[in-house]
Amino acid sequence: MHMNVPRSKARKALIIFMRYPEPGRVKTRLSAGIGAQEASRTYEKLARTTLGVASDFAERQEDVSLFLFYDPPEKSTEMKERFPGPWHFIPQRGEHLGVRMGNAIEQTMARGFSQVVLVGSDIAHPSSRDYSRAFSILERGLVPLGPAQDGGFYLIGLNRYCHAPFAPRTWGQGTVFRRTRQLLQSCGFLTEDLPTRTDVDREDDLESLRDDFLHRTQLSVVIPTVGDPAEIKRRITGMQKQLWPGDEIVIASAEGTFPCTKEEDLEPVRCVKGPMGRGRQLNRGAGASRNNLLLFLHDDSLPPPQFPYLVRRTLQDEEVSLGCFSLEFTPSSPSLALIARWANVRSAFLKMPYGDQGLFCRRETFERVSGFRKPFIFEDVDFVRSCRSHGRLEVLNHPMLSSSRRYLKKGVLKASLHNHFMVFLYFLGVENRRLHQFYYGNGDSAHRLSL
């Protein structure tokens, strides 16, 4: 074990059991029907959904700690890079599934957790209500069991360790749930069943995902840039590892800046070129994108872990027309933290976030408001105002890390006053190209436009 998890004040632990989504190594029965590659993609979406639901649950339940037990153990680096989140990574150990589950529960209890719930990562429509109910059942001294439609189980909880249910060597059969319940009862446990869920193991099980918003949607991340290619590529590398299957990143480059080459135009990252102007570039990137969800990022910002899940979870509410993240500067300072705090208050109460918080919407909303109508500057403010007339703005309490370089270069107070003065000019109706000239002046040649 490489991590040092203290004995928790909280007695509750939620374990997510997961395999690294490698074609041919996951969902072998499903692979027989749809192929190893597609089966792996399906499993990854299921696992990412489960992780998102689990983190939502833990965020609301401060007394619950999360553990991600993964297999195979040699995929430690890949797991941590692709699935960052509020959990402790621990490799599974044991010769078969039952032993691995039993060991995971025993290890977690040895760290001081007296209520442990273990869930699988391949269930359609995982629900935090199941997790809440499971811990409630444990509070009453019973054992929660979540039956899967195929005769297995997707959840088990214990408040004291018992070896017997995990001892049998045969798993994946239609009698596993019944056998496990009998073994628990023979050890003196009283069980209580949770709702039956669908374990996506065969091609027929895919029907349960047909209308699932999280599963059927795909995300395009659009990044306008005139910046340093090496820095942008570094940021993209971290983001693209978190993308769900079918998601993409579209770099909207201005002519003469970011070098778009055929070698770089590969899934899931593509690059398009055209005239300078952030509004223009955002529209160009959105026009070249292929997916039904759009996330617009500044090229010096990094979205929070699990951002593809957070975007999907938010936009599945049809009353939400636009979403964004909270703002945090990096590196920060007391004065920059104060500016970020004001930005978050402004977003929450005045419903006026800026583009450095990351704006996301469904494609139909983007098209309904005719995209970004301001070509050079304040395209974000205008876009937010347009989208708000078509639904609710949702501000997520997950920070977008935005570079503080422009504040530090100009001076924090001077930059803040300058920004607020520019907003004042925008609301006075000053022409957009002229605003751009006032904002950048002669200080940043990368952003200057010929008038």
N, C-alpha and C positions, 0 to 999 in steps of 0.2 A: 504494500500500500504506500502510495507516494503523497497522499493528502493527510492533513492533520485536522480532522473534524472534531471540535471540542464536544464534550458531553453537553448536550443541548438543554437549555432551560425548557424548550419545547420538547414534549415527549412524543410528538407525532412525526412520522417520516413517510413520505410517498416515494416509492421506488418505481422508476420506469425501466422496463426490461426491453432492450433493443439490440438489434444486430446492425452492423455497418451495411448500408444498402449497396452491396456489390453484386452485379449481375451473375447469376448462376449460384450464388451463395444464400440468397433469400427467396422465399416464396416459390419453392421448386414445383409445388403442385399447380400454382397459378401460372408458372412459366410454361407448363405443358400446353396450356391453352392459348396464351398470348405472347409467348417468347420471353426469354430471360431478361432482356433489356427493358421491355415494357413492364414486366412484373417488378423489377427493381425500382422503376420510376413510381409505380403505384405504391409500393411499400414505403418509399421515401416520403411521399405525400402523406400517407397515413401516420408515419412516425413523426413528421414535423407537426402535423395537426395535434397529435397526442402531447407532444412536448409543449406546444403553445397553450393548450387547454390546462395542462398541469401547472405551467408557470402563472397563468391567470388565477388558478385556484390558490396557489401558494401566496400570490400577491395579496389576495383578500384574507387569507388565513395566516396571520403572522406566526402562529405557533407550529407551522408545518415546514419541515425541511425537505428538500428534493434531492434524490440520488438517481443518477443515470448509470445503470449497470449495463455495460456494452460487451459485445462479442463480435469478432475475435479480439483477444487482448492486444495483439500486435498492431491494431488499428487505433491506438491511443492518440497519436498526433492528428490523424485525419478526423477522428471524432471531435476533438476539441476545436479544430479549425472550422469544421462544417456545422457544428451544432452547439455554438456558444449559448450560455444561458445561466440561470440562477441555480444550477445543480452541481453536485459533486460527481466527478467522473470516477467510476470504479469498474475494473474489468470483471466480467463473470468468470467463475472458476467451477469446474466440475465436469464429470464425464458425460452427463446427459442433462436434459432440460430440468428435470425434477431436482437433481442435486444442485444445479446452478441456482434455481429459485430458492431452495432451502438455505443454501449458503449465503445468498444475498440477504435474506431476512435475518438469519442468525448474526451475520456481520453487523448489520444495522442495529439490532438490539444490543449487541455488545458495546455499542457506542453510546448507550444510555437512552435509546428510544424504546418506549414501552408499548406504543401503538404503531404498527407498521402495516402499510397497505402497499401491495405490489400490483402493478397493472401492466398489461401487454401494450405493444405499440402498433398493432395491426388491426384495430377495431374500427369499423365505420362509425362515424358520429360519436366520438368519445365525449363524455359529459362530465363537467365538474360536479354536477349534482350527484353522480354516482360516487365520486370521491367524498363529498360531504356526508352522504348517507353511510358510506362505509365506516368513516370515523365515528359517526353517531352510533352505529351498531356496536363498534368496539367499546364505546363508552358504556354501553349497557352490558358488557361482558360476553357478547356473542361474537361469532366469526362471520364476517361478510363474505359471500361468494357471488361472483358475477358470472352467470352461465352464458356461454357462447352458443349461437344457433347450431353449430356443428357438433355439439356435445362436449366441448371443452369448457374452459373458463377463461375469462379475460381479467379477472380481479380476485385477489384473495387478501384477507387481512388477518393479522394475529396480534394478540396482546401478551402472549407467551409462546416461546418457540416449541414446535412439535415437528419431529422428524418424519413421522409416518406418512403424511400425505405426499411427500416428495420422494419417497424411497422407490416406488415402482420404476422400472427401466423403460417401459413402453408409454409413449405419449403420442398425441396426434390422432387418437382414436375417439369414436363417438361416445365412449363410456367414461371418459376422463372426469367429467364434472360429477357424475353419480358416484364414481369410485372415490374421488377426493372427499366428497361430503360424508360418505360412509366411514372413511378412515378417520376423519376429524371426529365424528360422533363416537367412534370406538375408543378415541382417546379422551372422551369426556367433554368435548366441545359441543355447544349448541350453535347451529348455523342459521343464517338468515339470507335469503336470496335477494339479489339486486335484479333490475330489469335485464332481460335477455338482449344481447347485442350480437351483431353480425361480425364474425371473424372472416376477413377477406382472404380466403385461401384458394378458391376455385373461380373459374371464369364466370360462373353463374352469380357469384357473390358481388360482382362488379355492378350489377343492377342497383344495389343499395347506394351506390355513389353517383348515380346518373344525375341527380338533381342537387348534389351537394355543392354549395357555392365555393367552399374552400378548395375542394378537389378539382372542380371543373374550370376555375378561373386561372388565368396566367398573367403575370406581371411584367410590364416593361418599365425599366428604370431609365429615365431620360436625363442626360447630364450635358448641359451646354458648357463649352469651355473655350478659353483662349490661353489656357495655362500651360505649365511645364509638363510635357508628356510623361517624363519619368515619375513625377509625383502623382499624376492622375492614374497612371497604370498601377502604382503601388496601392492606391486607395481602391481601385477597381478589383484588384486581386483579392483583397479581403472580403469585399462585398459579394463577388460572384460565387464564392464558396458557400454562401448562405442561400443562394437562389434555389427555389424549388424547380423541379423538372419542368421545362417549357418556358421558364422565365428568361428574361434577357436584359442586357444593358446596351443602350444606344447612346453613343457619344456624338453630340452635335457640335462639330468643330467649325470654327470660323476659318475662312480661306487664309492660308499663310501661317496658321498657328499649329494646332495639333496635327501631326502627320497621319492621315488615314492611308493605310496600305491594304492590299488584298490579303496579306498575311495576317493582318489584325482583324479582318472582317470575318471572324469565325464565331460560331456559337460558343457561349451565349453572349459574346460582346461584338457589337458592330459599330461602325463609324460612318457618319454622313457629313458632307461638307456643304458650305454655302456662305452667303454674306453674313458679316458680323452684325451683332445685335441680339441680346439675350432672348427677347421675345421671339424674334425670327428663328433663332436656333432651337428654342423649345418647340415651336410649331413644326419645324423641320424634323426634329427628332421624333416627335409624336406621330407625324405623318409617315415616317419610315418604320415605326414600331409595328409589331404584329399582334399584340395582345389586348385583352379587354380591360385591364387595370393599368393605370399610369401613375408613376411616382416621379416627380420632378425634383432633382437634387442640384445644389450648387457643387461646383467641382472641388471645393475646399471643405466639404462637409462629409461626415460619416454617420450613417443611420444606426440606430440601436440594434443589439442582437435580436434575431428573430423578426427583423423588420418585414419580410414577406408575409409572415403569419399575421402580424399586427395590422398590415394594410388590408389583408383579406378579411380578417375578423371585423374590422371597422366598416368596410364597404358592403358587407353582407346585409347591413341594415339599410333598407331602401330609403329611409328618411334622411340618411346622411348623404349629402352631395359632395362634401369635401372634407378631407382629414389632414392633419399635420401632427408633428411631434413637438414636444417642448424643446427649449433652446438651452444649450450649455456651451460655453467657449472653452477652447483648449489651445494653448495653455491659458489658465484663468488667473484672476486676481480679484481682490475685494471689489474694485470698481467694475470690472467686467462681470462679476457675479451679480452685481446690482443691476447692470444693464440687461443681463439675461433674465433676471427676476421680473423686471419691468416688461420685457417682451412676453413673458409667459402670462403675466397679469393682463396685458393688452390683448393677447390671444383669447384668454378665457372669458374676459368680461366685455371687451369691445369687439370680439370676433374679427380681429384683424392681424393674423399672422403674416410674416414675411417669408420670402422664398428660402431663406437660410434655415427654416424649420422643416423643410421638405413638405411639399404639397402633393396630395394624392387624391385620385378620383376615378370613377368608372369612365370608360371611353365615351359612353353616350352623353355624360355630363360635359366632358370636354368639347364634344362636337356641338352640343346644344348651346353653349355660350360662345361658340366660334373661336375657341382656343385663346391664345394670348393676343390681345388686340393692341397692346402697346409694344412697339418693335424694339425699343432700346433700353428703357428703364421704367421702373414701377409697373412692369408687366405683372408682377406678383400681386400687388395691391389691387389692380384692376381685375385680375382673374378671380381673386377671392371675393370681391364685391359682386361679380357676376354670378359666381357659383352659389353664393348665399341666397340668391333669389330662387334657387331650385331645390333647396333642402337645408338640412342642418349642418353646421360646421362642428366637427369633432376634434378636440385637441387631446392627444394622448399624453399621458404622464410618463413618457419614455423619452429621454433626452437625445436630440440630434447634436452631435459634437461638431461645432463649427469653428473653423480656424479664426483665431484672434489677430492674425497677421495685420490685417488692414487697420485695426484699431491701434495696435502697437506701433505701426509705421507712422501713423498720422498723429498719435496721441489720443488717449481714450476720451478725454473730455472734448477735445476739438472734433474728433470723429463723430461723437454722439450728437453734439450740437449741430454739426454740419448735416447729419442724417435727418434730424428733426426739421431743420430749415428746408431741406429738399422736399420733405413730405408736405410742409406748408405750401411750397410752390406748386407741388403736384395738385393739391386740392384747390389752389387758385386757378388752375387750368392752364399753366404754362405748357407750351408745345413740347412734345416728348423728346424730339431730337435736341432741342435747346436745353431741356433738363439734363439730358445725358452729358452735354458739353459742360454745363455748370457743375455737375457732380464730379466728373473726372478731370476737367480742366486739362492741364498739360502734364499732370503728375503720373499718368499711367498710360504709356503709349499703346499698350496692348488693347486698351478700351477706347481709344480716340477714334472718332468717326470724322470723315471729311464732310463738311457742311456745304 
